[in-house]
Amino acid sequence: MNIRKMRAIRQDPSPRGFRTLGKFNLEVTPDVTVYNCSLVRAPDGRHMLYGPASTAGETLSVSPAARAGIVEMALAALGNEKHDAAAA
């Protein structure tokens, strides 16, 4: 897996305190890419992974271990040092 086209997002936190840090494409394999994923920091400091926005519901499902790895790769792509990769 690889992070492609990381784009830092500079915005104010949501009313509940969540802040989108970046958007990126997740290359699962050379043949499979998930576009427009989001890396979000929760009010308690945890980092969360979201798939692309959809009105149809969930668009991405990954195991906790894979999610932690993707969050770490996304943080590295943003240039951040290692953080708590727990995700909801």
N, C-alpha and C positions, 0 to 999 in steps of 0.2 A: 504494500500500500504506500501511496505517496500523496502529499499535499501539493496541489497545483494551483497557481494563480491566487495566492493568499492576498486578500485586500483588507487592510486595516480599516476599521470603522470608528469614526470619532463622533459619538453622539452622547447625549445626556441619558442617564439611567431612566428606565421606565418608572411609572408611578410606584410599582412594587419593588424597585431597586435593582432590576436586572439590567445588565449592560452588554450589548453586543460588541465584542472585541474585533471580530473579523468575519469575512465570508471567504469561502474557498471551494475549490473543486477537489473531490476525493477520488484519486485514481486507485480503484480497488485492484484491478489487474490492468495490463496494457490494453485489454479489450473492453473493460467496464469502468466508466467514470460516473460519479454522482456529482451533479453540478449544484452550485449555490448552497452549500452547507454553511451552518453558522456556528461560531464559537462564542458562548455567552458566559459571563461571570455572574453568578448568583449573589444575592446580598450577603450570604454567609461566606463568600470567598471561593466556593466550589466552582469548577468550570464544567459547562454543559455543552453537549453536542446536539445540534438539531439538523435534520435533513432539510431539503428545500421546502419552501412554503407551498401549501396546497389547500384548496378548499375541500378536497376529497378526504382529508384526514392524514394519518401517518404516512410518511414517505421513506423512512429509513429505520431499520431495526438492526441493532448490533449487540453482541454480547457485552457484558460489563468489562471484560478484559480487553476486547477489541476497542470499545469506546474509550477506555483509559489510554490505550496506545494512540488512538487518533487524536485525542485531546492533547497529549504530549507532543505529537508531531505538529499539530496546529500552533501550539504555544511556541515551539521552536521556530516555526516559519514566521511568526510574528516578531521573533527576536527576544522573547521572554525567557527567563530562566525557569527551571522546573518548578511547577506548582502542584497543589493538590489536584489530582486528575479525577477525583470522584465526580460522578455525573448522576443526574436524576433519571 
